Amino acid sequence: MVRVLHITESALGGVGTYLNQIISNMNSRVLGEGEPAQIRLFIPESDRRMVVDIHPEQITSYRRDRRSIPDLLRFVLAARREIKRFRPDIIHLHSSFAGFLIRPMFVFRRRPKIIYCAHGWAFDIPSSPWRVNAIKWVERVLAQCTDKIVVLSDKEMRDCVQMGFDSGRLVRIYNGLSTAPKPAVERRWDDARLKVLFIGRFDRQKGIDILFDVARASTKEMAVWCAGTKVVDGGDALDLPENVTLLGWLSEAELQGCLQVADIIVMPSRWEGLPLVALEAMRSSRPVAATLVGGLPEVVVDGLTGRLVPPDDWQALREALLRDDAETRKAFGHNGYRRFLDYFTIEQSVDRLVEVYRDALSGPRQAKEEI
């Protein structure tokens, strides 16, 4: 029986949704000979609410208060204990912190097969040249002890090859969602203005400040719902425009209710991997107004499933949101649903990931060693 251990330092937002979808849909898959794979997930205790479709017995957790040095050390020690206990054949690491902190454990010792997905690369975050170059150097070094690196878009593939990654280690797998979402919790949104929905973290990456600039200039034209909360940025109070309502973190069923009553989904991100929010919108036949960053242009087709604008340009985003009439938005939503079915279902993602696991396992096997 093949044993797979998924590890992440945080399962909030898209990473949690991804893990919830992937693991719950992979439990019946056979990776080697005989029985289905035995799959486990290692996450912070506080993030269990993000993975409600995974059986509790498959989840091991640790206590995480905030992203501090003591918490990161606690994560490493707890992950080490879980690896020693479970003795996985494959370790699948999710996001930069898990990739940075876990892979060095295996630099000088025999190891299981290592799969890594950054879910948005840290070197894409706007920063000083020395910091970006340092992150790229670390990623190149750690790639040498990684069997397969999952990138989420063709853009990520090109960037990694240009940066010097071994193309043989890279595999592009689009994110995917189930074609049958949970039944929606009914919501009412009685407003004659354009109903704009934002789903995500209230952090600089997601461009919530850009959306607020749009909202302030459009109090007569639009009402905005924001589902999420702050995760990465500091605790300063948000300067909330009068036409914006904060909903907090919502369950999948609650989000489905919001998607059903929204006119358009907005994604003003400054950088991204391949965000699941766009797929959730398309699955619900809703148009998307998004920025030209990361894998978003591979999901949202400008003028067919929604509108694309440059990042950090609130005026262009406002124009994109208000540009189309109801019939055009309906056509965009219909086209988006068809595109979702063609490219972004969970079955397609899992099929491809199973191929990656089997390919990794077919390589030279290393004896397991206590760590």
C-alpha positions in Angstrom: 0.0 0.0 0.0 1.3 3.4 -1.0 1.3 6.0 1.8 0.9 9.7 0.9 1.4 12.5 3.5 0.2 16.1 2.6 1.8 18.8 4.7 1.0 22.5 4.8 1.9 25.2 7.3 -1.5 27.0 6.7 -4.7 25.6 5.1 -6.6 28.9 5.0 -8.0 30.1 1.7 -7.3 28.4 -1.6 -4.8 25.9 -0.2 -7.4 24.5 2.2 -10.0 24.3 -0.6 -7.5 22.6 -2.8 -6.6 20.0 -0.2 -10.2 19.4 0.7 -11.0 18.7 -3.0 -7.9 16.7 -3.9 -7.7 14.4 -0.9 -11.5 13.6 -0.7 -11.4 12.7 -4.4 -8.2 10.7 -4.3 -9.1 8.3 -1.5 -10.3 5.6 -3.9 -7.4 5.8 -6.3 -4.8 3.0 -6.5 -1.3 4.4 -6.9 0.6 1.1 -6.7 -0.4 -2.5 -6.8 -3.5 -3.7 -4.9 -5.3 -1.5 -2.4 -6.1 2.3 -2.7 -3.5 4.7 -1.3 -3.4 5.5 2.4 -3.6 9.3 2.5 -2.9 11.6 5.5 -3.0 15.4 5.9 -0.9 17.4 8.4 -2.3 20.9 9.1 -2.8 23.5 11.9 -5.5 22.6 14.3 -7.3 25.9 13.7 -7.6 25.2 9.9 -9.6 22.0 10.2 -12.7 23.9 9.2 -11.2 24.3 5.7 -11.1 20.5 5.1 -14.5 19.3 6.2 -14.8 16.7 3.4 -11.7 14.8 4.6 -12.3 12.1 7.2 -11.1 13.2 10.6 -9.0 10.1 11.0 -7.0 11.2 8.0 -6.0 14.5 9.6 -3.1 15.1 12.1 -2.7 18.6 13.3 -0.5 20.9 15.4 -1.2 24.1 17.4 -0.5 27.3 15.4 -1.1 30.6 17.1 0.4 32.9 14.5 3.3 33.0 12.0 6.2 33.5 14.4 9.6 31.9 14.8 8.3 29.7 17.7 5.3 28.6 15.7 7.4 27.7 12.7 9.7 25.7 14.9 6.7 23.9 16.4 5.5 23.2 12.8 8.8 21.6 11.9 9.1 19.4 15.0 5.5 18.3 14.8 5.8 17.5 11.0 9.0 15.5 11.8 7.2 13.4 14.3 4.3 12.8 11.9 6.7 11.7 9.1 8.5 9.4 11.5 5.2 7.9 12.7 3.4 7.5 9.3 6.5 6.6 7.2 5.1 7.9 3.9 6.2 6.8 0.5 5.3 10.3 -0.8 5.4 13.6 0.9 3.4 16.3 -0.9 4.3 19.8 0.4 2.0 22.7 -0.1 3.0 26.4 -0.1 6.4 28.1 0.4 6.8 27.7 4.2 6.3 23.9 4.1 8.6 23.8 1.1 11.3 25.8 2.7 11.2 24.1 6.1 10.6 20.4 5.4 12.7 19.7 2.3 16.0 20.5 4.1 15.3 17.6 6.5 16.2 15.3 3.5 19.2 17.0 2.0 21.7 14.6 3.6 19.6 11.5 4.2 17.6 9.0 2.3 14.0 10.1 1.8 10.6 9.4 0.5 9.5 10.9 -2.8 9.0 14.6 -2.5 6.3 16.5 -4.4 6.1 20.3 -4.0 3.6 22.9 -5.0 4.1 26.5 -4.1 0.5 27.5 -4.7 1.9 30.9 -5.9 5.7 31.5 -5.8 7.2 33.7 -3.2 9.6 35.2 -5.8 6.5 36.7 -7.6 5.8 38.9 -4.6 6.9 42.5 -5.4 10.0 43.1 -3.3 13.6 44.3 -3.4 15.8 42.6 -6.0 18.1 41.1 -3.4 15.1 39.4 -1.6 13.6 38.1 -4.9 17.0 36.7 -6.0 17.6 35.1 -2.6 14.2 33.3 -2.8 15.0 32.1 -6.3 18.4 30.8 -5.2 16.8 28.9 -2.3 14.1 27.4 -4.5 16.7 26.3 -7.1 18.8 24.6 -4.4 15.8 22.9 -2.7 14.5 21.7 -6.1 17.5 19.4 -6.2 15.9 17.3 -3.4 12.4 17.4 -5.0 11.2 14.7 -7.3 8.4 16.6 -8.9 7.4 20.3 -8.7 3.7 21.0 -9.5 3.2 24.3 -11.2 -0.3 25.7 -11.6 -0.1 27.5 -14.9 1.8 27.6 -18.1 3.2 31.0 -16.9 4.6 29.4 -13.8 6.2 26.7 -16.0 7.8 29.3 -18.2 9.1 31.3 -15.2 10.6 28.2 -13.5 12.3 27.1 -16.7 13.7 30.6 -17.3 14.9 30.7 -13.7 17.0 27.5 -14.2 14.7 24.7 -12.9 15.2 21.3 -14.4 12.2 21.0 -16.7 12.1 17.2 -16.1 11.0 17.9 -12.5 8.2 20.3 -13.5 4.6 19.4 -14.3 1.7 21.7 -14.9 -1.5 20.7 -13.3 -4.4 23.2 -13.3 -6.4 23.5 -10.1 -9.8 21.9 -10.2 -13.2 21.8 -8.5 -16.0 19.2 -8.2 -18.7 19.7 -10.8 -21.3 19.2 -8.0 -20.8 21.9 -5.3 -22.6 21.6 -1.9 -26.2 22.7 -1.9 -26.3 26.5 -1.4 -27.4 28.2 1.8 -30.0 30.6 0.4 -29.0 34.3 0.5 -30.9 37.4 -0.4 -29.3 40.5 -1.8 -32.0 43.0 -2.6 -30.1 45.9 -4.2 -30.8 47.7 -7.5 -27.1 48.4 -7.9 -24.5 46.1 -9.5 -23.9 43.3 -7.0 -20.1 42.7 -6.8 -18.7 39.8 -4.8 -15.1 39.4 -3.5 -13.9 36.1 -2.0 -10.5 35.8 -0.3 -8.1 37.1 2.2 -8.2 40.8 3.1 -4.5 41.1 2.4 -2.4 43.3 0.0 -1.9 40.3 -2.3 -5.6 40.1 -3.0 -5.9 43.9 -3.7 -8.7 44.5 -1.3 -7.5 48.2 -1.0 -7.9 48.5 -4.8 -11.5 47.2 -4.5 -12.2 49.7 -1.8 -11.0 52.5 -4.0 -13.4 51.3 -6.7 -16.3 51.1 -4.2 -15.7 54.6 -2.9 -16.0 56.0 -6.4 -19.1 53.9 -7.2 -21.5 54.2 -4.3 -24.4 54.9 -6.6 -23.5 52.2 -9.1 -22.5 49.1 -7.1 -22.8 47.3 -3.8 -19.9 45.0 -2.7 -19.9 41.9 -0.5 -16.5 40.7 0.8 -16.2 37.1 2.1 -13.0 36.5 4.0 -10.8 38.1 6.6 -7.2 39.3 7.1 -4.6 36.6 7.3 -1.1 37.8 6.4 -1.1 41.6 6.9 -1.1 43.4 10.2 -4.1 44.2 12.4 -4.9 47.8 11.3 -8.6 48.4 10.9 -9.9 48.4 7.4 -11.2 51.8 6.0 -14.6 50.5 4.9 -16.5 52.3 2.2 -20.2 52.7 2.9 -21.3 50.4 0.1 -19.1 47.4 1.3 -20.3 44.7 3.6 -17.9 42.3 5.3 -19.2 38.7 5.6 -16.3 36.9 7.3 -15.1 33.4 6.5 -18.0 31.4 4.9 -18.5 27.7 4.4 -18.7 26.3 0.8 -22.5 26.1 1.1 -22.6 29.7 2.3 -20.3 30.9 -0.5 -22.5 29.1 -3.1 -25.5 31.1 -1.8 -23.5 34.3 -2.3 -22.3 33.3 -5.8 -25.9 32.7 -6.8 -27.1 36.2 -6.0 -24.0 38.1 -7.2 -23.8 39.8 -10.6 -20.1 39.6 -11.0 -17.0 38.2 -9.1 -14.1 40.6 -8.6 -10.4 39.5 -8.2 -8.1 42.6 -8.0 -5.0 40.5 -7.0 -1.5 41.8 -7.3 0.0 38.3 -7.7 -1.5 34.8 -7.9 -0.9 31.2 -8.8 -4.1 29.8 -10.2 -6.8 31.0 -7.8 -9.8 28.7 -7.1 -12.2 31.7 -6.7 -12.2 32.2 -10.4 -13.1 28.5 -10.9 -15.9 28.8 -8.2 -17.3 31.7 -10.1 -17.2 29.9 -13.5 -18.8 26.8 -12.0 -21.6 29.0 -10.8 -21.9 30.6 -14.3 -20.8 34.0 -13.0 -18.5 36.4 -14.9 -15.2 37.5 -13.4 -13.4 40.8 -13.4 -9.8 40.1 -12.6 -6.2 41.3 -13.0 -3.6 40.2 -15.5 -1.4 38.4 -13.0 -0.2 34.8 -12.5 -2.4 32.1 -14.0 -5.6 34.3 -14.1 -5.3 35.0 -17.9 -5.3 31.2 -18.4 -8.6 31.0 -16.6 -10.5 34.2 -17.4 -10.7 34.9 -21.1 -11.1 38.7 -21.7 -14.4 39.4 -23.6 -15.5 35.8 -23.4 -15.8 34.8 -19.7 -15.2 38.2 -18.1 -12.8 41.1 -18.1 -9.0 41.4 -17.4 -7.3 44.6 -16.3 -3.8 45.6 -15.2 -3.1 45.2 -11.4 -3.0 48.3 -9.2 -5.4 50.2 -11.5 -8.6 50.9 -9.7 -10.0 53.0 -12.5 -9.5 50.3 -15.1 -11.1 47.8 -12.6 -14.1 50.1 -12.1 -14.6 50.4 -15.8 -14.4 46.6 -16.3 -17.0 46.1 -13.6 -19.5 48.6 -15.0 -18.8 48.1 -18.6 -21.2 45.3 -19.5 -25.0 45.0 -19.3 -26.9 42.1 -17.7 -27.2 40.1 -20.9 -23.5 40.3 -21.6 -22.7 39.2 -18.1 -25.1 36.3 -18.5 -23.3 35.2 -21.7 -19.9 35.5 -19.9 -21.2 33.3 -17.1 -22.4 30.7 -19.6 -19.1 30.7 -21.4 -17.2 30.5 -18.1 -19.2 27.4 -17.1 -18.3 25.6 -20.3 -14.7 26.5 -19.9 -14.7 25.2 -16.4 -16.0 21.8 -17.6 -13.4 21.7 -20.3 -10.3 22.5 -18.3 -10.8 22.8 -14.5 -12.7 19.9 -13.0 -11.3 18.0 -10.0 -11.4 14.8 -11.9 -8.9 16.2 -14.4 -6.6 17.5 -11.6 -6.7 14.2 -9.7 -6.0 12.1 -12.8 -3.0 14.2 -13.6 -1.7 14.1 -10.0 -2.1 10.4 -9.8 0.1 10.2 -12.9 2.7 12.4 -11.2 2.7 10.2 -8.1 3.1 7.0 -10.1 5.9 8.5 -12.2 7.7 9.5 -9.0 7.3 6.1 -7.5 8.6 4.4 -10.6 11.9 6.1 -10.2 14.8 4.7 -8.1 13.4 3.8 -4.7 15.3 4.8 -1.6 15.1 2.9 1.7 13.1 4.7 4.4 15.2 6.0 7.2 14.3 7.3 10.7 14.6 11.1 10.9 
